């Protein structure tokens, strides 16, 4: 259910201490084809926003009521400079819609 399947919400969790619902995107793609990667990630973020704004999130996860919504992009590979610029612009747009967007690179331990 990774980033390249825009029709699936990868994961939803509640952080009671932060009063947040976190919708996680698992981004396993490398950044060697940044243009396609960015289009794929944009489609996934848009799907998550539609999931929240349509009320579908609250229908499926009643614990999400009255909590801040955050989309968290978990990258397997560090974003390219284009990727970082895209994520920063996306963060501004998502915040303008009343939600949060964060991203991080997952560390892999052998």
Phi, psi and omega in degrees: 000040184279188187306329184277009171242090187290348183272000184239136171274119188294312181201148176227133178216160179246132174249091185302320183297327179265356184055044182235151166251127182249123175255117188259136172253125176264109183257102183263000186278145172282167185257018181288338173242073189300321183299310179293323179299314181296320177296320179296314180294320178298317179298319181293316178298317178299321178296319179297317178297319178296322179299320179286307188293331181285346184090357180298323178302311182293328176294319185271333183227087183296338178292349180281348183300137175062029177238154174291137179262132178228132172261126182242118179266115179259109184265136174284328180239144179299134179298146172292174177298322175296320178297317178296318178297318178299313182297323178293317177295319179297321179301317180296317180295315181296317177296326176296334177275356177098013181238178178246152173225129176228163176211155180202159176259126179285134176274138180253125180252132180279000000 
